[in-house]
């Protein structure tokens, strides 16, 4: 029997891996070093699905994901997972009783920003160093027991790399969550979870150049149809200063009337519209108890 594979932003025990473990329990989990390499693996049929972060409630959109999907590899979004984010300070088990003496703390820039109050209060004297992921920071601490340093990461990373959680839940805000999108070559592909929270449809819209009020007309096309927009964001087209496209999330599954007619109205206005996906989304459980 062929083993089905799902790729994710690695290494093991990233928050993306936490999300993958909750949903893709029967799949082989393949870590990738970067978001582009994970997306490329789906395109090359190395994995069936690719899971990458799209947006954090505190830090905003993951621009690398958006830009790569738009400019390099237009894979459809077939699902979305929303995971609560819990950050913990962890040290090597050999230093469990000396964690307050660490000389440096390592983590991903987003995690560092999410723990600003803790780092600039309790640990104001400690150097803070950026790494490519929270899991890589945990792995580094695990592999260097001779260094009295710490990492900010999740509970899965502590278990995976045998670290001691010295201070749990050091994040500034308890309501922090991250959106992860599920990518597949087939836009109609189902996802292995029961929908909790409904559906979304994501569009990319390019406005006509030099047309006054174009954005207002775009929003009106959704408004009078009572299509609720949960997000609208601009990103540079990379064709020159001042050229932008817009990403719009509609809180509704693609239907046969409302969304297609809105798209037709936008195209009549001179806009270019692409459907990036119409997909279910689910809220995941918090990470395993510490």
C-alpha positions, 0 to 999 in steps of 0.5 A: 500500500502506498503511503500518503505524504504531507509536507510541512515547514520544518524541522520537526516540532514547529507549530506547522508540525503541531497542526499537521499531527492533529489533522494528518494522523494517517500520513507520513510527515515530511519536513522542509526547510523553507516555505518555497521548498514545501510548496515546490514539493507539492508541485513536483508530486513529492508530497500530496499536500503541503502545509504552510503558515499564512497569517498570525493574529499578532504579527500579520500575514506571512508575506513569503507564503502569499508572494510565492503562491502568487508569483511563483507557484499558483497552487490552490488552497483546499483547506485551512487550520487555525491553531492556538499559539503557546510559547514556552521558555525551555533549556537543556535538561542539564541546566534545569536548575540554572535557567535564570542564568542563561546568556542567550535565548534563541527563537524565530523572530515572530516568537520573539516578538510575541514574548516581548514583555517577558524578554524585556522584563524578566530577561532584559539582560539576556541576548536574544538571537533570531533563528529560522524556526522555533523548532530549530532553536530548540534543536540547537539548544538540545545539541549544545548542552555545553552552552547555558542558553534557552529557546522559545518554542512549543511543547512538542519541541520540548518533547521532541528534543528532550528540553526542560520547560522552565517558564511555560506560557510566556507569550504576551497575549493568550488569544494568539493564533496562526492560520495554516493553509493546506495546498494541493494540486487539485482545487477540488481535493477534500481534506481529512477533517470535519469542517468547524467554522464554515468555509472561505473563498480567497480571491486575488484582485488586481485593480485597473490602473489610473481609475479613481474610486476603483477600490470603493467599487470593488468593495461595493460589489461584495457589500450589496450582495451581503458577502462578508469579507473577513480580510482585505490586504494589499501586496506589491505586484513586483512590477514597479512602485505603487503597483499592488494586488489585493487579497480578499477572504470571503466568509462563504463557500464558492456558490453558483450565483453570488460570488461568480456574479461579484467576480463578473462585476469586478471584471466588467470594471476592468479588474483581474480576478483569480480564485486562490481557493474555496475551502473549509476551515477548522479550529484545532485543539491547543497543544498537548498538556505540558 
